[in-house]
Amino acid sequence: MSALPVLLIVWAVFSACFLALLAYKGQLTRYEDDQLFLSENGSAHEQTIQTEIVRKVNQISPFVRVFGVASAIMTAGVIGIFTFEAWQQLK
């Protein structure tokens, strides 16, 4: 029996989690400003919002990296196994 179907299912789960985390990170950074002009009136609230956004993004960044690397390794594994099985059938 081939390990390819099991590997494809695991790859799909990791890739779905990775894409979901990227979408969440994109949603968070959607309202983040590149430049924040602080003034006396109302700047504390804006600074608090920006600080909260940065905290959330920094909190999920390790998960994005882990799932991205796992998805890339799984992709290489799927391609390798598929190529090996195709080569075996051609012989």
C-alpha positions in Angstrom: 0.0 0.0 0.0 1.2 3.5 -0.8 1.8 6.2 1.8 0.8 8.8 -0.7 -2.9 9.1 0.3 -2.1 9.5 4.0 0.6 12.0 3.2 -1.8 14.0 1.0 -4.4 14.2 3.8 -1.7 15.3 6.4 -0.4 17.8 3.8 -3.9 19.2 3.2 -4.5 19.7 7.0 -1.1 21.5 7.4 -1.7 23.6 4.3 -5.2 24.5 5.4 -4.0 25.6 8.8 -1.2 27.6 7.2 -3.6 29.4 4.9 -6.0 30.1 7.7 -3.2 31.6 9.8 -2.1 33.8 6.8 -5.7 35.0 6.3 -6.0 35.8 10.0 -2.7 37.7 10.0 -3.7 39.6 6.9 -7.0 40.5 8.5 -5.1 41.8 11.6 -2.6 43.8 9.7 -5.3 45.3 7.4 -5.9 48.2 9.7 -2.3 48.6 10.9 -0.8 51.9 9.9 2.7 52.2 8.4 3.2 55.4 10.1 1.5 56.7 13.3 1.5 60.4 14.0 1.2 60.9 17.7 -0.3 64.1 19.0 -1.6 65.3 22.4 -5.3 64.6 21.6 -6.5 61.0 21.0 -3.1 59.5 20.3 -3.1 57.2 23.3 -6.1 55.3 22.0 -4.6 55.0 18.5 -1.3 53.9 20.0 -3.1 51.3 22.1 -4.9 49.9 19.1 -1.6 49.7 17.1 0.2 48.0 20.0 -2.5 45.4 20.3 -2.3 44.6 16.6 1.4 44.2 16.8 1.1 42.0 19.9 -1.4 39.7 18.1 0.8 39.5 15.0 3.9 38.7 17.0 1.9 36.1 18.9 0.9 34.1 15.8 4.1 34.5 13.9 5.8 31.4 15.2 2.8 29.3 14.3 2.8 30.8 10.8 6.5 29.8 10.4 6.0 26.3 11.8 3.0 25.5 9.6 4.7 27.1 6.6 7.8 25.0 7.0 5.8 21.9 7.7 3.7 22.5 4.6 6.8 23.0 2.4 8.4 19.8 3.8 5.1 17.9 3.2 4.9 19.3 -0.4 8.5 18.1 -1.1 7.6 14.7 0.4 4.4 14.3 -1.7 6.3 15.3 -4.9 9.2 12.9 -4.0 6.9 9.9 -3.3 4.8 10.6 -6.4 7.9 10.8 -8.6 9.4 7.7 -7.0 6.2 5.7 -7.6 5.8 7.0 -11.2 9.5 6.0 -11.8 8.8 2.5 -10.4 5.8 2.0 -12.7 7.8 3.1 -15.8 10.5 0.4 -15.2 
